[in-house]
Protein backbone atom coordinates (compact mmCIF):
# COMPACT_ATOMS: atom_id res chain seq x y z
CA UNK A 1 0.00 0.00 0.00
CA UNK A 2 1.32 3.38 -0.92
CA UNK A 3 0.77 6.74 0.68
CA UNK A 4 -1.86 7.54 -1.91
CA UNK A 5 -3.65 4.23 -1.28
CA UNK A 6 -3.98 5.01 2.42
CA UNK A 7 -5.40 8.45 1.69
CA UNK A 8 -7.66 6.94 -1.01
CA UNK A 9 -9.32 4.85 1.72
CA UNK A 10 -10.24 8.08 3.48
CA UNK A 11 -11.31 9.73 0.22
CA UNK A 12 -13.77 6.95 -0.60
CA UNK A 13 -15.70 7.86 2.53
CA UNK A 14 -15.07 11.59 3.01
CA UNK A 15 -14.15 12.89 -0.45
CA UNK A 16 -10.73 14.05 -1.59
CA UNK A 17 -10.59 17.43 0.16
CA UNK A 18 -11.73 16.17 3.58
CA UNK A 19 -9.48 13.09 3.26
CA UNK A 20 -6.45 15.31 2.66
CA UNK A 21 -7.43 17.48 5.63
CA UNK A 22 -7.73 14.43 7.90
CA UNK A 23 -4.48 12.93 6.61
CA UNK A 24 -2.57 16.19 7.09
CA UNK A 25 -3.83 16.52 10.66
CA UNK A 26 -3.09 12.90 11.54
CA UNK A 27 0.39 13.08 10.03
CA UNK A 28 1.07 16.27 12.02
CA UNK A 29 -0.04 14.61 15.25
CA UNK A 30 2.12 11.55 14.45
CA UNK A 31 5.09 13.73 13.46
CA UNK A 32 5.48 11.96 10.12
CA UNK A 33 5.88 13.58 6.72
CA UNK A 34 5.07 10.64 4.43
CA UNK A 35 3.15 7.39 4.48
CA UNK A 36 5.61 5.58 2.22
CA UNK A 37 6.97 3.38 5.03
CA UNK A 38 4.80 0.62 6.56
CA UNK A 39 5.78 1.74 10.07
CA UNK A 40 4.59 5.28 9.30
CA UNK A 41 1.32 3.90 7.97
CA UNK A 42 0.90 1.86 11.14
CA UNK A 43 1.42 4.98 13.29
CA UNK A 44 -1.05 6.83 11.04
CA UNK A 45 -3.56 3.98 11.41
CA UNK A 46 -3.21 3.90 15.19
CA UNK A 47 -4.02 7.60 15.36
CA UNK A 48 -7.11 7.01 13.23
CA UNK A 49 -8.12 4.25 15.66
CA UNK A 50 -8.04 6.77 18.48
CA UNK A 51 -10.51 8.99 16.64
CA UNK A 52 -13.21 6.33 16.61
CA UNK A 53 -16.23 5.61 14.45
CA UNK A 54 -15.63 5.47 10.71
CA UNK A 55 -12.01 6.58 11.13
CA UNK A 56 -11.46 3.61 13.42
CA UNK A 57 -12.66 1.22 10.71
CA UNK A 58 -10.45 2.86 8.10
CA UNK A 59 -7.54 2.82 10.55
CA UNK A 60 -7.99 -0.91 11.11
CA UNK A 61 -7.84 -1.53 7.38
CA UNK A 62 -4.67 0.55 6.98
CA UNK A 63 -3.11 -1.10 10.06
CA UNK A 64 -3.70 -4.62 8.76
CA UNK A 65 -2.14 -3.76 5.41
CA UNK A 66 0.85 -2.07 7.09
CA UNK A 67 1.44 -5.13 9.28
CA UNK A 68 1.23 -7.43 6.25
CA UNK A 69 3.87 -5.22 4.61
CA UNK A 70 6.24 -5.64 7.56
CA UNK A 71 5.40 -2.86 10.01
CA UNK A 72 6.60 -3.41 13.59
CA UNK A 73 4.64 -5.22 16.25
CA UNK A 74 1.12 -4.85 15.06
CA UNK A 75 -0.85 -4.76 18.23
CA UNK A 76 -3.70 -2.35 18.09
CA UNK A 77 -5.95 -1.77 21.04
CA UNK A 78 -9.64 -2.26 20.36
CA UNK A 79 -11.71 0.78 21.14
CA UNK A 80 -13.54 -0.93 24.01
CA UNK A 81 -10.24 -1.56 25.81
CA UNK A 82 -8.97 2.02 25.57
CA UNK A 83 -9.50 4.35 28.48
CA UNK A 84 -12.76 6.20 28.17
CA UNK A 85 -12.55 10.00 28.47
CA UNK A 86 -15.70 9.76 30.60
CA UNK A 87 -14.01 7.80 33.40
PyMOL CGO cylinders between C-alpha atoms (Angstrom):
from pymol import cmd
from pymol.cgo import CYLINDER

trace = [
    CYLINDER, 0.00, 0.00, 0.00, 1.32, 3.38, -0.92, 0.3, 1, 1, 1, 1, 1, 1,
    CYLINDER, 1.32, 3.38, -0.92, 0.77, 6.74, 0.68, 0.3, 1, 1, 1, 1, 1, 1,
    CYLINDER, 0.77, 6.74, 0.68, -1.86, 7.54, -1.91, 0.3, 1, 1, 1, 1, 1, 1,
    CYLINDER, -1.86, 7.54, -1.91, -3.65, 4.23, -1.28, 0.3, 1, 1, 1, 1, 1, 1,
    CYLINDER, -3.65, 4.23, -1.28, -3.98, 5.01, 2.42, 0.3, 1, 1, 1, 1, 1, 1,
    CYLINDER, -3.98, 5.01, 2.42, -5.40, 8.45, 1.69, 0.3, 1, 1, 1, 1, 1, 1,
    CYLINDER, -5.40, 8.45, 1.69, -7.66, 6.94, -1.01, 0.3, 1, 1, 1, 1, 1, 1,
    CYLINDER, -7.66, 6.94, -1.01, -9.32, 4.85, 1.72, 0.3, 1, 1, 1, 1, 1, 1,
    CYLINDER, -9.32, 4.85, 1.72, -10.24, 8.08, 3.48, 0.3, 1, 1, 1, 1, 1, 1,
    CYLINDER, -10.24, 8.08, 3.48, -11.31, 9.73, 0.22, 0.3, 1, 1, 1, 1, 1, 1,
    CYLINDER, -11.31, 9.73, 0.22, -13.77, 6.95, -0.60, 0.3, 1, 1, 1, 1, 1, 1,
    CYLINDER, -13.77, 6.95, -0.60, -15.70, 7.86, 2.53, 0.3, 1, 1, 1, 1, 1, 1,
    CYLINDER, -15.70, 7.86, 2.53, -15.07, 11.59, 3.01, 0.3, 1, 1, 1, 1, 1, 1,
    CYLINDER, -15.07, 11.59, 3.01, -14.15, 12.89, -0.45, 0.3, 1, 1, 1, 1, 1, 1,
    CYLINDER, -14.15, 12.89, -0.45, -10.73, 14.05, -1.59, 0.3, 1, 1, 1, 1, 1, 1,
    CYLINDER, -10.73, 14.05, -1.59, -10.59, 17.43, 0.16, 0.3, 1, 1, 1, 1, 1, 1,
    CYLINDER, -10.59, 17.43, 0.16, -11.73, 16.17, 3.58, 0.3, 1, 1, 1, 1, 1, 1,
    CYLINDER, -11.73, 16.17, 3.58, -9.48, 13.09, 3.26, 0.3, 1, 1, 1, 1, 1, 1,
    CYLINDER, -9.48, 13.09, 3.26, -6.45, 15.31, 2.66, 0.3, 1, 1, 1, 1, 1, 1,
    CYLINDER, -6.45, 15.31, 2.66, -7.43, 17.48, 5.63, 0.3, 1, 1, 1, 1, 1, 1,
    CYLINDER, -7.43, 17.48, 5.63, -7.73, 14.43, 7.90, 0.3, 1, 1, 1, 1, 1, 1,
    CYLINDER, -7.73, 14.43, 7.90, -4.48, 12.93, 6.61, 0.3, 1, 1, 1, 1, 1, 1,
    CYLINDER, -4.48, 12.93, 6.61, -2.57, 16.19, 7.09, 0.3, 1, 1, 1, 1, 1, 1,
    CYLINDER, -2.57, 16.19, 7.09, -3.83, 16.52, 10.66, 0.3, 1, 1, 1, 1, 1, 1,
    CYLINDER, -3.83, 16.52, 10.66, -3.09, 12.90, 11.54, 0.3, 1, 1, 1, 1, 1, 1,
    CYLINDER, -3.09, 12.90, 11.54, 0.39, 13.08, 10.03, 0.3, 1, 1, 1, 1, 1, 1,
    CYLINDER, 0.39, 13.08, 10.03, 1.07, 16.27, 12.02, 0.3, 1, 1, 1, 1, 1, 1,
    CYLINDER, 1.07, 16.27, 12.02, -0.04, 14.61, 15.25, 0.3, 1, 1, 1, 1, 1, 1,
    CYLINDER, -0.04, 14.61, 15.25, 2.12, 11.55, 14.45, 0.3, 1, 1, 1, 1, 1, 1,
    CYLINDER, 2.12, 11.55, 14.45, 5.09, 13.73, 13.46, 0.3, 1, 1, 1, 1, 1, 1,
    CYLINDER, 5.09, 13.73, 13.46, 5.48, 11.96, 10.12, 0.3, 1, 1, 1, 1, 1, 1,
    CYLINDER, 5.48, 11.96, 10.12, 5.88, 13.58, 6.72, 0.3, 1, 1, 1, 1, 1, 1,
    CYLINDER, 5.88, 13.58, 6.72, 5.07, 10.64, 4.43, 0.3, 1, 1, 1, 1, 1, 1,
    CYLINDER, 5.07, 10.64, 4.43, 3.15, 7.39, 4.48, 0.3, 1, 1, 1, 1, 1, 1,
    CYLINDER, 3.15, 7.39, 4.48, 5.61, 5.58, 2.22, 0.3, 1, 1, 1, 1, 1, 1,
    CYLINDER, 5.61, 5.58, 2.22, 6.97, 3.38, 5.03, 0.3, 1, 1, 1, 1, 1, 1,
    CYLINDER, 6.97, 3.38, 5.03, 4.80, 0.62, 6.56, 0.3, 1, 1, 1, 1, 1, 1,
    CYLINDER, 4.80, 0.62, 6.56, 5.78, 1.74, 10.07, 0.3, 1, 1, 1, 1, 1, 1,
    CYLINDER, 5.78, 1.74, 10.07, 4.59, 5.28, 9.30, 0.3, 1, 1, 1, 1, 1, 1,
    CYLINDER, 4.59, 5.28, 9.30, 1.32, 3.90, 7.97, 0.3, 1, 1, 1, 1, 1, 1,
    CYLINDER, 1.32, 3.90, 7.97, 0.90, 1.86, 11.14, 0.3, 1, 1, 1, 1, 1, 1,
    CYLINDER, 0.90, 1.86, 11.14, 1.42, 4.98, 13.29, 0.3, 1, 1, 1, 1, 1, 1,
    CYLINDER, 1.42, 4.98, 13.29, -1.05, 6.83, 11.04, 0.3, 1, 1, 1, 1, 1, 1,
    CYLINDER, -1.05, 6.83, 11.04, -3.56, 3.98, 11.41, 0.3, 1, 1, 1, 1, 1, 1,
    CYLINDER, -3.56, 3.98, 11.41, -3.21, 3.90, 15.19, 0.3, 1, 1, 1, 1, 1, 1,
    CYLINDER, -3.21, 3.90, 15.19, -4.02, 7.60, 15.36, 0.3, 1, 1, 1, 1, 1, 1,
    CYLINDER, -4.02, 7.60, 15.36, -7.11, 7.01, 13.23, 0.3, 1, 1, 1, 1, 1, 1,
    CYLINDER, -7.11, 7.01, 13.23, -8.12, 4.25, 15.66, 0.3, 1, 1, 1, 1, 1, 1,
    CYLINDER, -8.12, 4.25, 15.66, -8.04, 6.77, 18.48, 0.3, 1, 1, 1, 1, 1, 1,
    CYLINDER, -8.04, 6.77, 18.48, -10.51, 8.99, 16.64, 0.3, 1, 1, 1, 1, 1, 1,
    CYLINDER, -10.51, 8.99, 16.64, -13.21, 6.33, 16.61, 0.3, 1, 1, 1, 1, 1, 1,
    CYLINDER, -13.21, 6.33, 16.61, -16.23, 5.61, 14.45, 0.3, 1, 1, 1, 1, 1, 1,
    CYLINDER, -16.23, 5.61, 14.45, -15.63, 5.47, 10.71, 0.3, 1, 1, 1, 1, 1, 1,
    CYLINDER, -15.63, 5.47, 10.71, -12.01, 6.58, 11.13, 0.3, 1, 1, 1, 1, 1, 1,
    CYLINDER, -12.01, 6.58, 11.13, -11.46, 3.61, 13.42, 0.3, 1, 1, 1, 1, 1, 1,
    CYLINDER, -11.46, 3.61, 13.42, -12.66, 1.22, 10.71, 0.3, 1, 1, 1, 1, 1, 1,
    CYLINDER, -12.66, 1.22, 10.71, -10.45, 2.86, 8.10, 0.3, 1, 1, 1, 1, 1, 1,
    CYLINDER, -10.45, 2.86, 8.10, -7.54, 2.82, 10.55, 0.3, 1, 1, 1, 1, 1, 1,
    CYLINDER, -7.54, 2.82, 10.55, -7.99, -0.91, 11.11, 0.3, 1, 1, 1, 1, 1, 1,
    CYLINDER, -7.99, -0.91, 11.11, -7.84, -1.53, 7.38, 0.3, 1, 1, 1, 1, 1, 1,
    CYLINDER, -7.84, -1.53, 7.38, -4.67, 0.55, 6.98, 0.3, 1, 1, 1, 1, 1, 1,
    CYLINDER, -4.67, 0.55, 6.98, -3.11, -1.10, 10.06, 0.3, 1, 1, 1, 1, 1, 1,
    CYLINDER, -3.11, -1.10, 10.06, -3.70, -4.62, 8.76, 0.3, 1, 1, 1, 1, 1, 1,
    CYLINDER, -3.70, -4.62, 8.76, -2.14, -3.76, 5.41, 0.3, 1, 1, 1, 1, 1, 1,
    CYLINDER, -2.14, -3.76, 5.41, 0.85, -2.07, 7.09, 0.3, 1, 1, 1, 1, 1, 1,
    CYLINDER, 0.85, -2.07, 7.09, 1.44, -5.13, 9.28, 0.3, 1, 1, 1, 1, 1, 1,
    CYLINDER, 1.44, -5.13, 9.28, 1.23, -7.43, 6.25, 0.3, 1, 1, 1, 1, 1, 1,
    CYLINDER, 1.23, -7.43, 6.25, 3.87, -5.22, 4.61, 0.3, 1, 1, 1, 1, 1, 1,
    CYLINDER, 3.87, -5.22, 4.61, 6.24, -5.64, 7.56, 0.3, 1, 1, 1, 1, 1, 1,
    CYLINDER, 6.24, -5.64, 7.56, 5.40, -2.86, 10.01, 0.3, 1, 1, 1, 1, 1, 1,
    CYLINDER, 5.40, -2.86, 10.01, 6.60, -3.41, 13.59, 0.3, 1, 1, 1, 1, 1, 1,
    CYLINDER, 6.60, -3.41, 13.59, 4.64, -5.22, 16.25, 0.3, 1, 1, 1, 1, 1, 1,
    CYLINDER, 4.64, -5.22, 16.25, 1.12, -4.85, 15.06, 0.3, 1, 1, 1, 1, 1, 1,
    CYLINDER, 1.12, -4.85, 15.06, -0.85, -4.76, 18.23, 0.3, 1, 1, 1, 1, 1, 1,
    CYLINDER, -0.85, -4.76, 18.23, -3.70, -2.35, 18.09, 0.3, 1, 1, 1, 1, 1, 1,
    CYLINDER, -3.70, -2.35, 18.09, -5.95, -1.77, 21.04, 0.3, 1, 1, 1, 1, 1, 1,
    CYLINDER, -5.95, -1.77, 21.04, -9.64, -2.26, 20.36, 0.3, 1, 1, 1, 1, 1, 1,
    CYLINDER, -9.64, -2.26, 20.36, -11.71, 0.78, 21.14, 0.3, 1, 1, 1, 1, 1, 1,
    CYLINDER, -11.71, 0.78, 21.14, -13.54, -0.93, 24.01, 0.3, 1, 1, 1, 1, 1, 1,
    CYLINDER, -13.54, -0.93, 24.01, -10.24, -1.56, 25.81, 0.3, 1, 1, 1, 1, 1, 1,
    CYLINDER, -10.24, -1.56, 25.81, -8.97, 2.02, 25.57, 0.3, 1, 1, 1, 1, 1, 1,
    CYLINDER, -8.97, 2.02, 25.57, -9.50, 4.35, 28.48, 0.3, 1, 1, 1, 1, 1, 1,
    CYLINDER, -9.50, 4.35, 28.48, -12.76, 6.20, 28.17, 0.3, 1, 1, 1, 1, 1, 1,
    CYLINDER, -12.76, 6.20, 28.17, -12.55, 10.00, 28.47, 0.3, 1, 1, 1, 1, 1, 1,
    CYLINDER, -12.55, 10.00, 28.47, -15.70, 9.76, 30.60, 0.3, 1, 1, 1, 1, 1, 1,
    CYLINDER, -15.70, 9.76, 30.60, -14.01, 7.80, 33.40, 0.3, 1, 1, 1, 1, 1, 1,
]
cmd.load_cgo(trace, "trace")
